[in-house]
């Protein structure tokens, strides 16, 4: 019995087919060949075309169909992980009325701040556990105020993964976890935050059918099943934002568990049984995938926008004049040639929209202390890795200040965590133990589908084949060294008021 996981990122879309009985992935696909473009029509904006996502998903299915020994008709259920907080607005025929305003878009910050004042701290604290900030509800309000013609055409608000599920099933839906990441879930009453919608002047009519993260959500339409080579009874059984899904993929389901990732953005995500509230909205609390009425499970999330996207930018810059881009493995090798501290070169990775850890304010982004007689490309690469980890640690300190505990962090051996240098910087700066696992977001989504379908009766059953590949502990000497470098880096952060 097979289950399919789809991981819709902002740079690529990955698909994995899981043999649930063996607990192993038997086929995978990644599309497109090169990173997907993010359009920036104005400074601080970030958009992608939902129809491009759908076309790439179909290309992924085509790649899987061509793989020997993979019968897509054996797939019983589909799970979808997706880039969080994006706004997809469609008409009643599921046609997008404008490009998606994605997670790193900053245009709605002021609207979120105004909404926070209108809603009031008490409601924000007790119901949505923070400010509407730059999340999906604020983006919808921005469209209403700035694009009335598009707003008039729109009938349905969804998140990116909901759009893919709707294209598969012809059924628009949104999950409870998805509503929480849109700042539209009332944690105190366990329902849609209608009071927040009212205060923001938004209609409840935009919200489609609400479903849990796991379960029999919808059935793939017969026309799409025929086009993609699926059984006509294939179900959609799971959906979650990429960070809750990353935690699920790593079996981070209990209070105190911490998961991390360093893809396009860098994230630390701590599972909690509390309704954690940060008065400054530097970190945010969302429903975790295994939350139930009887057992509260939330995820406290910090996000650094400029992580893998910075590494991607560096790769392009350093590859100028070459016929092909330098492999990421080569970047990692070059970084390993440089001593900790990069000979004084400091990188501030804040060039991908406003940062939540600074309350959605702009901060200095770029390089400091560059010396043309000293610094080589290898110093630049290592200083970028240090800057990304230092930014993560800055946010981790915020998480700890509001009660997050835990000294073991789990990560998939993927993206920047493939770099030994990055891992060394991480454990010795955050002072945590790092456990690396051979899993991915797409594989996790496939496991989620198997849970939602009922193949796995308990969560633990889904992870019997998940193995820790490597465990890294902080080194006392290196920790002392990195702490000194981090404190110097931290003192030179410049927040633009």
C-alpha positions, 0 to 999 in steps of 0.5 A: 500500500502506497502513500504520496507526499507533496512538499510545496516549497518556494524554491521547488516542489518535491514528491515522495512515494512511501511503501507504508508496510516497509516504512520506506520511500520507493520513489521521489521527484523534484521539480523544477530542475532549477529553483522557482522564481519569486517575483518582486513587483515592488520592494518588499513584495514576494509573489508566485503564480499558483498555476505554476505550482500546479503545473510543476506538481503535474510534472512531478507525477509524470516523473514518478510515472516514468520510474520503473516499478512504481504503480501510482494506482497503488497510492491510497492517500495523499499528504500535502506540506506547503510554504506557510502563510501565503494567500491564494485567492480564487474565484468559485471555479478555483481560478486564481484572481491574482498571484499568491502573496507568499510568506516572505512578502512584507506589504501587509505589515502596517495593516497587521499592526493596525489590526492588532490595535483595533482587535486589542491586546486582550483578544489577540493574546487570548484568541490568536496568541499574537498579532495578525502581523504579516500573516494571511489575514492581513494579506487578505485585508491588503487586497481588499484595500488596495486591489478592489477589483481583484477582491470583488472577483475573489470567492475563496481564501486558501493557503498554498497547500489548500490550493493544490488539494483543491486542484486535485479534488475540486473541493476547496478546504482549509485546515484548523492548523492552516487557520492558526497560521493565517491568524484566524484560529481562536485558541480559547474556543477551538474555532474560527476566529470570527471576532478577528474577521469582524474587527478586520472587516473581512467576511467569513464567506471567504473561508472554505470548509474547515478540516482537521490535519489528518483524516478523510478530507477529500477524494481526487476527482475522477478527471484528475485521477485519470490525468495523473494515473491515480486510482479514482478513489485516492483520498487526500488524508493530510495537510500541514504547513511546511514547519509543522510537517517538518516537525512531524517528519522528525517525530517531534510530537511531544511537548519539549521536542524541537525541530529545525530546518534551514531551507529557503528560510531557517526555522526552529519549531518547539512543541508545547502544551501551552498557549504561548504568547510573545507580547512583541510577536517575535515568535509565533504559536500555531496549532501543531498537527496532532492537536486535539480537544483532549490533548493540546499540542501547539508549535512555537515557531521562529523564522529567519527569512534569509537562509537557503535563499542567501546560500543560493544567492551566494552560489550565483554570485560566486559562479559568475562567468562559469558555464554551470553553477558551483555545486553546493557541496563545493561551497561547503568544502570551501567554508571548511577551509576557514577558521571560525569567525571568518577572520572578522567578516560578519554576515547579516542574513536579513535580505528577504523581507522584514523579520518577525524576530525583530517585530517585523521591522527592517534590520541591516542586511549584508556584510561588515568588516570586508577587507579586500586584502584578507577575505576570499570567497571561502570567508564569505561562504563561512561568514554566511553560514555563521550569520544564518546560525547566529540569527537562528540563535537570536530567535532561539533566545527569544523562544527561551525567554518566553518559556520554551525549553529543550536541549535536543534539536532534530533536523533532517540531513538536508539543505544547509544541514548537509554542511558539516561546517553549518552543523558545527556552528549550530551546535556550538552556538545554540548549545544544543545537541543536534540529531540528524535523520534521513527524512524529508518533508515530502516523506513526512507528508506521505507518512501523514497521509498514511496516518490520516488514512488509518494505515498507521493506528498510532503516531509511533507506528509511522516512525518505526523505520525513522533512524537517527543518522548522527548525533552532535554534541557541543564542544566546550572549546568551540562553544566558548569561541562561537559564543564570543563571535556571536555576541560581537555579531549580536551587538552590531544588529541595527534595527530600523525604526 
